[in-house]
Each structure stands twice: as C-alpha cells, then as structure tokens.
Amino acid sequence: MQYAGFWVRSGAFLVDGLISLPLVFLYYYLLYFSWNTAVIIQIPYLFLWTAYNIYFLGRWGQTIGKMATHVKVTRLDGSPIGYKQAFLRHVVDFAFAIIGKISFFVALFSVSRDAFEISAWKEANTLLYDASPYWGFWAEHASTIWILSEMVVLLFNKKKRALHDFIAGTVVIKTKDKAV
C-alpha cells in the first residue's frame, strides 16, 4: 500500500470543498433572509457535510474529492471500510459542529427578531457575534486546535494517518485506477 500524504489529501478536501460551495453560498444567503429562515436552515446545514462524507466513504471509500485525487480510505489491512468507520472518522468534527450550532442558536434566540430582520447582513452578523456565548468562542478555538493537531499527526507518522484515522482504524491510500 502506498499511503496518501498531506498534499494529496488536502487536494481531495479542496475538491470536496468546491463541490459544497454552492450550498455554502445558499446557506449564507438564506441565513440573513429572515429570522425564521435562519432557524430552519441550521439543522439541515449541520448534517450536510457529515452526511456527504459518511455516505460516500461508507459506500465507496471515497468522496468525490478523493476520487478526483485517486485516494481511498481503507481499514489498516486494506479492506473496505463501512459506515461505522466513516462515522468514526467524522465524529469529532461533527461534535464541534453540534457545539457550534448550539452556540449559534443561543445567539440567535438572544437577539430580537425585529432587530435581526431589519438589519443588513453585516449588522445582523454583528448582532449574532455580540450575542454569542463565550463558550462558543472557546469551542471554535478547540476546533482549530483539533484541525491543526490532525495535520501535525498526519505529517509525523509512517502511515500518514490523521487523528481521525486512528479513531476509526483507517488509513488513506493511493489508488492505481483513475476511478475506484
């Protein structure tokens, strides 16, 4: 097995990010459309990225980005992963996303609906920022530390495994075929 390193995995992440970009733009457009819309879109948006990754990895061992960069997630012995391993790879990121959404709901329910709806997006964003609980900011910092530690671990082990690979018992390998 030839292990996939930092740059090829970053490329796969970039492709997946570009695929999700229209949904991100739609989310931010709808976020400031109205207070009610801001509430309604939170739960679907919370699950989209995680569901995309779990589905594609559990089904094929690859997201579209991994297919494009010719890498695949497998178990340590090279056998296919299932939905359990796909979920475990994203459980920490998903936990941080849940904390972030809870923090967002605290902020959103702390601001006046009227003030939110008459504000332009920049002012509405300031209202939400000012109403955010302090622990939400700490969770953001912890999430950033998690992401950085993922990269450090990936760079300094022989099989190029990130922390989420250790949690799930997986490894990312280069594929020989153009599409697997």
N, C-alpha and C positions, 0 to 999 in steps of 0.2 A: 504494500500500500504506500502510495505517495501522499503525504499529508498536505493539506492546503494551508498556506500561511496567511499572515496578516493582510497582505495587499490583495490577494485574490478574494479573500473573504470580505474585505472592505468593498471591492468592486461589486460583489454579489449584493451586499447591503445597499450600495448606491443604486443599482438597477431596481431592486425592490422598492427603494425609496422613491425613485422616479415614477414607478408604476402607481404608487399610492398618492402621488402629488395631486392629481385631480380631486381625490376625496379630501385631502387636507385643505385645499382651496375652498371646496364646497363647505366643509366644516366651519372654516373661519368666516365665510360669507354668511352662513346661517346663524352663526353664534351671535352676531350683533343685529340680526333681523328683528327679533323681539325677545323679551324675557322668557316667554313660554317656549319659544323655539330653542332658546339656549338650554333650557331644562331638558326638553325632549331629546335632543340630539346627543346628549352626553353618554348614555348607556350604549347605543349602537356604536358610537365612535370609540368607546373604551374597548369594545370587543373586536373591532375590525382587524387591527394589526395582529393581535394574538391569534384570532381565528384564521387569518390568512396563513400565518406561519405554521400553526398546528395542522391545518388541513393539508397543505402542500407537503410538509415534512413527513407527516404521518402516512400520507398516501404514496408519495413518490421519493421521499428522502431529499427532496429538493424544492426550494421555492423557484419562482421564475428567474430570479437573480442568480441563484446557484446553477440553474440550468444554463443560463447565458454564459456563466464563467466556468462551466464544466467542473463543478464540485458537487459533492453529495455528502449528506450526513448518514453515517452508519453506526452500528454498535462497534465496540472495540475489536471484535473479531471479523468485522467487515460485513456482517449480515445486516439486512434491512432493519430500520427502526420502525416502531409502531407509534400510535397516537400517544401512548403513555410517555415515551421518551421525548416526543415532540412537545408535549405539555411541560414536562420537567425542564426542558431547555429554556422555556419562557416563563416559568413560574415566578422568578424573582422580578423580572421586568413587569410582569402582569401585576404583582403585588404593589410595586411602586406606582403603576398606573392607577390602581384602585385608590391608593392613598391620595394621589394627585386629584382624582375625580372627587373624592370626599372633600378635600380641601377646596376645590372649585365650588362644590355645592354649598359649603359653609359660606364662602364669599358671596355667591350669587343670591342665596337666601338672606344675606345680611344687608344687601343694597335694596333700595327702594325700586320697585318695578317701574314706577313713573320716571325716576331719575335715570334708570338704565335705558329705557326706551326712548327718551328724548335726547339722549347723548349720542354724539357721533362715536364711531368705533374707538377712537383714541381715548376719549373721555370715559366711555364705558369700560374700557380696559383698565384705565386708572382707578375707577371705582372698584373694580374687582380686585386689582392688585392691593389697594389700600385696605380692603375688607378681608383679605386672605389671612388665615390663622398662621401664627408664627411656625407651628409645627409643619405646615405645608412647605415652607421655605426650607426647613431642615430636611424634609423628605426629598426635596429636589436636590439638595447638596449630597445626601446619601446616595441618591440615584446616580449622580455624576461620579461619585467615588466608586460605585459599583461598576459603572461602564469603564472607567479608567483601569480599575483592577482587572477587569476582564481582558483588556488589551495587554497589560503587563504580564499576566499569567500566560496568555497565548504566545507572547514573544519569547518566554523563557522556559519552555518545556519541549522536550524532544518530539512529541506527537502534535505539537501546536494546538493543544486543547485550551479553550477558554474555560472560565469557571462554570458556565452553564453546561459545557460538555462533561465536566467532572460530575455535576449534579445528576445529569441524565445518563451517564455512562456511554457517551457518544464521542465520535471523532469525525472531523470533516476531511474527506479525501478528494483527490483529483480523480476525475473520471477519464477514461480513454476515449469514449464516444463523444460526439458533439452533443447529443441529447440522450439522456438516460431516463 
